Amino acid sequence: MILVGPTLGPVNTGIAIFEAPDEASARRIMNEDPVLAGGYARGELRPFRISLLRGRDGAGSSA
C-alpha cells in the first residue's frame, strides 16, 4: 500500500494506490479488502502512472 485516504466533499469516496505485479494480482488485492468484500463500498480498478512526484523532478541532476 502506498497511499490511502478519503476524498473531501459531499460524496463519500476514497482512493487507494498500491503496487501489484499484474492486473490479476491487483484485482485480488482489491477484492479481498474487507470494506469491499463486506459490501460496504464498491471498488474500481484503474492503472496509474506517476507523472510528477515531489522531490523526484531531477533538479540538480546532470542527466
N, CA, C and O atoms as a GROMACS GRO file, in nm:
protein
  252
    1MET      N    1   0.085  -0.116   0.000
    1MET     CA    2   0.000   0.000   0.000
    1MET      C    3   0.090   0.123   0.000
    1MET      O    4   0.186   0.133   0.077
    2ILE      N    5   0.058   0.216  -0.087
    2ILE     CA    6   0.137   0.338  -0.099
    2ILE      C    7   0.064   0.456  -0.038
    2ILE      O    8   0.123   0.535   0.036
    3LEU      N    9  -0.065   0.467  -0.068
    3LEU     CA   10  -0.142   0.583  -0.026
    3LEU      C   11  -0.288   0.543  -0.013
    3LEU      O   12  -0.342   0.476  -0.101
    4VAL      N   13  -0.352   0.584   0.097
    4VAL     CA   14  -0.494   0.556   0.116
    4VAL      C   15  -0.556   0.674   0.188
    4VAL      O   16  -0.497   0.730   0.280
    5GLY      N   17  -0.675   0.714   0.145
    5GLY     CA   18  -0.744   0.820   0.215
    5GLY      C   19  -0.874   0.857   0.149
    5GLY      O   20  -0.900   0.821   0.034
    6PRO      N   21  -0.958   0.930   0.225
    6PRO     CA   22  -1.086   0.973   0.171
    6PRO      C   23  -1.070   1.100   0.088
    6PRO      O   24  -0.980   1.180   0.110
    7THR      N   25  -1.160   1.116  -0.008
    7THR     CA   26  -1.168   1.244  -0.076
    7THR      C   27  -1.261   1.331   0.009
    7THR      O   28  -1.346   1.279   0.080
    8LEU      N   29  -1.245   1.460   0.001
    8LEU     CA   30  -1.325   1.551   0.082
    8LEU      C   31  -1.431   1.616  -0.004
    8LEU      O   32  -1.402   1.663  -0.114
    9GLY      N   33  -1.551   1.619   0.044
    9GLY     CA   34  -1.661   1.678  -0.031
    9GLY      C   35  -1.792   1.613   0.005
    9GLY      O   36  -1.799   1.534   0.099
   10PRO      N   37  -1.896   1.646  -0.068
   10PRO     CA   38  -2.029   1.596  -0.034
   10PRO      C   39  -2.050   1.448  -0.064
   10PRO      O   40  -2.140   1.386  -0.007
   11VAL      N   41  -1.968   1.389  -0.150
   11VAL     CA   42  -1.980   1.247  -0.183
   11VAL      C   43  -1.868   1.171  -0.112
   11VAL      O   44  -1.752   1.209  -0.122
   12ASN      N   45  -1.903   1.065  -0.041
   12ASN     CA   46  -1.807   0.989   0.037
   12ASN      C   47  -1.735   0.889  -0.054
   12ASN      O   48  -1.788   0.782  -0.083
   13THR      N   49  -1.616   0.924  -0.097
   13THR     CA   50  -1.533   0.835  -0.179
   13THR      C   51  -1.394   0.828  -0.119
   13THR      O   52  -1.361   0.904  -0.028
   14GLY      N   53  -1.313   0.740  -0.171
   14GLY     CA   54  -1.176   0.728  -0.124
   14GLY      C   55  -1.086   0.680  -0.235
   14GLY      O   56  -1.132   0.637  -0.341
   15ILE      N   57  -0.958   0.689  -0.210
   15ILE     CA   58  -0.857   0.648  -0.308
   15ILE      C   59  -0.756   0.559  -0.236
   15ILE      O   60  -0.714   0.589  -0.125
   16ALA      N   61  -0.719   0.451  -0.302
   16ALA     CA   62  -0.611   0.365  -0.253
   16ALA      C   63  -0.517   0.340  -0.370
   16ALA      O   64  -0.560   0.296  -0.477
   17ILE      N   65  -0.390   0.368  -0.350
   17ILE     CA   66  -0.289   0.343  -0.451
   17ILE      C   67  -0.194   0.238  -0.396
   17ILE      O   68  -0.138   0.254  -0.288
   18PHE      N   69  -0.178   0.130  -0.472
   18PHE     CA   70  -0.091   0.021  -0.428
   18PHE      C   71  -0.020  -0.038  -0.548
   18PHE      O   72  -0.063  -0.020  -0.662
   19GLU      N   73   0.088  -0.110  -0.522
   19GLU     CA   74   0.163  -0.176  -0.627
   19GLU      C   75   0.122  -0.323  -0.635
   19GLU      O   76   0.098  -0.388  -0.534
   20ALA      N   77   0.115  -0.372  -0.758
   20ALA     CA   78   0.087  -0.513  -0.781
   20ALA      C   79   0.163  -0.555  -0.906
   20ALA      O   80   0.184  -0.474  -0.996
   21PRO      N   81   0.205  -0.680  -0.913
   21PRO     CA   82   0.285  -0.724  -1.028
   21PRO      C   83   0.206  -0.734  -1.158
   21PRO      O   84   0.264  -0.727  -1.266
   22ASP      N   85   0.074  -0.750  -1.148
   22ASP     CA   86  -0.008  -0.762  -1.268
   22ASP      C   87  -0.153  -0.733  -1.233
   22ASP      O   88  -0.187  -0.716  -1.116
   23GLU      N   89  -0.239  -0.728  -1.336
   23GLU     CA   90  -0.379  -0.693  -1.313
   23GLU      C   91  -0.452  -0.796  -1.228
   23GLU      O   92  -0.532  -0.760  -1.142
   24ALA      N   93  -0.425  -0.924  -1.250
   24ALA     CA   94  -0.493  -1.028  -1.171
   24ALA      C   95  -0.461  -1.013  -1.023
   24ALA      O   96  -0.549  -1.027  -0.938
   25SER      N   97  -0.336  -0.984  -0.991
   25SER     CA   98  -0.297  -0.964  -0.850
   25SER      C   99  -0.364  -0.840  -0.794
   25SER      O  100  -0.409  -0.839  -0.679
   26ALA      N  101  -0.369  -0.735  -0.873
   26ALA     CA  102  -0.432  -0.611  -0.828
   26ALA      C  103  -0.580  -0.633  -0.799
   26ALA      O  104  -0.633  -0.583  -0.700
   27ARG      N  105  -0.648  -0.709  -0.886
   27ARG     CA  106  -0.790  -0.738  -0.863
   27ARG      C  107  -0.810  -0.821  -0.736
   27ARG      O  108  -0.904  -0.798  -0.660
   28ARG      N  109  -0.721  -0.916  -0.713
   28ARG     CA  110  -0.731  -0.998  -0.592
   28ARG      C  111  -0.714  -0.912  -0.467
   28ARG      O  112  -0.790  -0.924  -0.372
   29ILE      N  113  -0.614  -0.824  -0.468
   29ILE     CA  114  -0.591  -0.735  -0.354
   29ILE      C  115  -0.715  -0.649  -0.330
   29ILE      O  116  -0.761  -0.635  -0.216
   30MET      N  117  -0.768  -0.592  -0.437
   30MET     CA  118  -0.885  -0.505  -0.425
   30MET      C  119  -1.005  -0.584  -0.372
   30MET      O  120  -1.072  -0.538  -0.279
   31ASN      N  121  -1.032  -0.699  -0.429
   31ASN     CA  122  -1.150  -0.777  -0.391
   31ASN      C  123  -1.140  -0.836  -0.251
   31ASN      O  124  -1.243  -0.868  -0.191
   32GLU      N  125  -1.019  -0.852  -0.198
   32GLU     CA  126  -1.002  -0.904  -0.063
   32GLU      C  127  -1.005  -0.796   0.044
   32GLU      O  128  -1.000  -0.826   0.163
   33ASP      N  129  -1.013  -0.671   0.003
   33ASP     CA  130  -1.023  -0.562   0.100
   33ASP      C  131  -1.150  -0.583   0.183
   33ASP      O  132  -1.258  -0.602   0.126
   34PRO      N  133  -1.140  -0.581   0.316
   34PRO     CA  134  -1.257  -0.609   0.400
   34PRO      C  135  -1.377  -0.518   0.374
   34PRO      O  136  -1.491  -0.562   0.382
   35VAL      N  137  -1.352  -0.393   0.342
   35VAL     CA  138  -1.463  -0.300   0.317
   35VAL      C  139  -1.536  -0.337   0.189
   35VAL      O  140  -1.659  -0.336   0.185
   36LEU      N  141  -1.461  -0.370   0.086
   36LEU     CA  142  -1.524  -0.410  -0.040
   36LEU      C  143  -1.587  -0.548  -0.029
   36LEU      O  144  -1.700  -0.570  -0.073
   37ALA      N  145  -1.514  -0.642   0.031
   37ALA     CA  146  -1.565  -0.779   0.045
   37ALA      C  147  -1.691  -0.782   0.131
   37ALA      O  148  -1.778  -0.867   0.110
   38GLY      N  149  -1.700  -0.692   0.227
   38GLY     CA  150  -1.817  -0.686   0.315
   38GLY      C  151  -1.935  -0.612   0.255
   38GLY      O  152  -2.042  -0.605   0.316
   39GLY      N  153  -1.917  -0.557   0.135
   39GLY     CA  154  -2.026  -0.487   0.070
   39GLY      C  155  -2.050  -0.345   0.120
   39GLY      O  156  -2.155  -0.287   0.091
   40TYR      N  157  -1.957  -0.289   0.194
   40TYR     CA  158  -1.973  -0.154   0.248
   40TYR      C  159  -1.937  -0.045   0.147
   40TYR      O  160  -1.975   0.071   0.163
   41ALA      N  161  -1.864  -0.084   0.043
   41ALA     CA  162  -1.823   0.011  -0.062
   41ALA      C  163  -1.800  -0.066  -0.191
   41ALA      O  164  -1.787  -0.188  -0.190
   42ARG      N  165  -1.794   0.006  -0.300
   42ARG     CA  166  -1.761  -0.053  -0.430
   42ARG      C  167  -1.620  -0.011  -0.467
   42ARG      O  168  -1.575   0.098  -0.430
   43GLY      N  169  -1.552  -0.094  -0.541
   43GLY     CA  170  -1.418  -0.063  -0.586
   43GLY      C  171  -1.410  -0.059  -0.738
   43GLY      O  172  -1.487  -0.125  -0.807
   44GLU      N  173  -1.318   0.019  -0.786
   44GLU     CA  174  -1.292   0.028  -0.929
   44GLU      C  175  -1.142   0.026  -0.948
   44GLU      O  176  -1.070   0.106  -0.888
   45LEU      N  177  -1.095  -0.066  -1.029
   45LEU     CA  178  -0.951  -0.079  -1.053
   45LEU      C  179  -0.912   0.002  -1.175
   45LEU      O  180  -0.972  -0.012  -1.282
   46ARG      N  181  -0.812   0.088  -1.158
   46ARG     CA  182  -0.762   0.169  -1.269
   46ARG      C  183  -0.609   0.169  -1.266
   46ARG      O  184  -0.550   0.185  -1.159
   47PRO      N  185  -0.546   0.152  -1.381
   47PRO     CA  186  -0.400   0.165  -1.385
   47PRO      C  187  -0.361   0.310  -1.355
   47PRO      O  188  -0.439   0.402  -1.378
   48PHE      N  189  -0.242   0.328  -1.304
   48PHE     CA  190  -0.196   0.463  -1.267
   48PHE      C  191  -0.048   0.475  -1.299
   48PHE      O  192   0.029   0.383  -1.273
   49ARG      N  193  -0.010   0.587  -1.356
   49ARG     CA  194   0.130   0.615  -1.384
   49ARG      C  195   0.165   0.749  -1.321
   49ARG      O  196   0.095   0.848  -1.343
   50ILE      N  197   0.271   0.753  -1.244
   50ILE     CA  198   0.315   0.878  -1.182
   50ILE      C  199   0.375   0.968  -1.289
   50ILE      O  200   0.464   0.927  -1.363
   51SER      N  201   0.326   1.090  -1.295
   51SER     CA  202   0.379   1.189  -1.389
   51SER      C  203   0.468   1.291  -1.318
   51SER      O  204   0.561   1.344  -1.378
   52LEU      N  205   0.439   1.318  -1.193
   52LEU     CA  206   0.516   1.414  -1.116
   52LEU      C  207   0.515   1.368  -0.971
   52LEU      O  208   0.410   1.334  -0.917
   53LEU      N  209   0.630   1.368  -0.909
   53LEU     CA  210   0.641   1.330  -0.768
   53LEU      C  211   0.734   1.428  -0.702
   53LEU      O  212   0.850   1.441  -0.742
   54ARG      N  213   0.684   1.497  -0.601
   54ARG     CA  214   0.763   1.597  -0.530
   54ARG      C  215   0.895   1.538  -0.485
   54ARG      O  216   0.899   1.428  -0.429
   55GLY      N  217   1.004   1.609  -0.509
   55GLY     CA  218   1.136   1.563  -0.471
   55GLY      C  219   1.200   1.471  -0.573
   55GLY      O  220   1.315   1.430  -0.555
   56ARG      N  221   1.129   1.438  -0.680
   56ARG     CA  222   1.182   1.349  -0.783
   56ARG      C  223   1.181   1.415  -0.920
   56ARG      O  224   1.164   1.346  -1.021
   57ASP      N  225   1.197   1.546  -0.925
   57ASP     CA  226   1.188   1.618  -1.052
   57ASP      C  227   1.320   1.623  -1.127
   57ASP      O  228   1.325   1.677  -1.238
   58GLY      N  229   1.427   1.569  -1.070
   58GLY     CA  230   1.557   1.567  -1.139
   58GLY      C  231   1.633   1.698  -1.127
   58GLY      O  232   1.739   1.711  -1.188
   59ALA      N  233   1.584   1.794  -1.052
   59ALA     CA  234   1.654   1.922  -1.037
   59ALA      C  235   1.792   1.896  -0.977
   59ALA      O  236   1.808   1.823  -0.879
   60GLY      N  237   1.889   1.957  -1.037
   60GLY     CA  238   2.026   1.941  -0.990
   60GLY      C  239   2.095   1.820  -1.047
   60GLY      O  240   2.212   1.796  -1.019
   61SER      N  241   2.026   1.743  -1.126
   61SER     CA  242   2.083   1.624  -1.188
   61SER      C  243   2.158   1.661  -1.314
   61SER      O  244   2.116   1.752  -1.386
   62SER      N  245   2.267   1.594  -1.341
   62SER     CA  246   2.343   1.621  -1.462
   62SER      C  247   2.293   1.540  -1.580
   62SER      O  248   2.342   1.557  -1.692
   63ALA      N  249   2.198   1.452  -1.558
   63ALA     CA  250   2.146   1.367  -1.667
   63ALA      C  251   2.044   1.438  -1.751
   63ALA      O  252   1.992   1.380  -1.846
   0.00000   0.00000   0.00000
